[in-house]
């Protein structure tokens, strides 16, 4: 039994604070699921996050979760841009988190990375007997290396990651690979830790909207859902479209890209250069319900993430959602993706192979449906949030009594 349940030995609910810097709340799906799970199990939950286009209220409430948002200054993708973004947002996070902790007698502060610059705040908060959970969503050093190829920045982020692991009371890893990597280079054997996959909720499902399908003239739909940053390799989808449409003259297709990010403008320019504009549709940021509608009309889903020394080890949330939606997908041969998804998708060696796989699935509806069913069963039995929630609550239970 979890000690923070209403019928537990503690009479008063305990207050916790979740902090996320790179997404607004509740738009950040992982933090949203964590916060909802915690409040449903008897904790008072506060969240500190930046504002966004669709979540601009500075003070808000979501299903009983108290939200404080600050105005963020998004990077233009350059080193200077990231320095400006992080310096301004971290100053606000330090200020508002301390204010929330002191005002609301917060017992646990749960930090979601990236970035990994929060560890000095870990030390400050410990002065007030606050327990710290470090939730490693991403591998920041490897991510920066892909973006900047700057050895100084890489070493700086490795140091920050090491300090974050050192000063945390509990650690959440996104998959087994993250844990194994941390154990090799950090002394964390004695730390409280759990592997919590960012799995979809069991209730997550597709919504088939016939009118939405008609908007695309009932063409076959290749769908991408996710962020649009440099490391997300959206240029791959454009190159695949070029091969399918321009080289193979397969015109009965539309590529729908759901999401937004700092690389979107460059991708749109690339599409124009290849005369593919009529075959692409950008939705921008949309609600989770709208994402379900787009998944409902998709014939095949796309995972353009290239092998680069990082993507091989990431659990890609879009793949989990494709699988939960009973949609097959095409990806590159990435270790963690293939290990998790198995035969629910097709794995590619290069752009031409990727194009082959997309066309094969579009032309073989029965095979696509069968693979979608395989993915759905994997999620339901191993990775759905209902199963991951138990591990999250187990860590909190240990943190509360430590």
VENLIN-V349007 format. One line per field, one symbol per residue. ss: DSSP state (@ for helix, = for strand, . for the rest). psi: psi as a letter, one per 30 degrees, with the letter a starting at -180 (. if undefined). Layout:
ss->???
psi->???
This chain:
ss->..............======........@@@@@@@@@@@@...=======........====..======........@@@@@@@@@@@@@@@@@@@@@@@@@@.=======......@@@@@@@@....======...@@@@@@@@@..@@@@@@@@@@@@@@@@@..====..@@@@@@@@@@......====..............@@@@@@....======....@@@.@@@@@@@@@@@@@@.....=======....@@@@@@@@@@...@@@=====...@@@@@@@@@@..===........@@@...@@@@@@@@....====..@@@@@@@@@@====..@@@@@@@@@@@@@.@@@@@@@@@@@@@@@@@@@.@@@@@@@@@@@@@@@@@.
psi->kkfglegafkekkkklkkkkegllkgejeeeeeeeeeeefgglkkkkkllllefifkfklkjhfkkkkklkljklgfleeeeeeeeeeeeeeeeeeeeeeeeeghkekkjkkllaggfeeeeeeefeghkkkkjjjeljeeeeeeeefhjeeeeeeeeeeeeeeeefkfkkkkfleeeeeeeeefkigeflklljjkhlllefklljjjeeeeffghglkkjkkkalileffhffeeeeeeeeeeeefhjfhkkjkjjallfgeeeeeeeeeeghgefgkkkfaklleeeeeeeeffkeklkjgklkgfeffgkjjeeeeeeefghkllkllikeeeeeefbgflkklfaeeeeeeeeeeeefieeeeeeeeeeeeeeeefegleeeeeeeeeeeeeeeef.
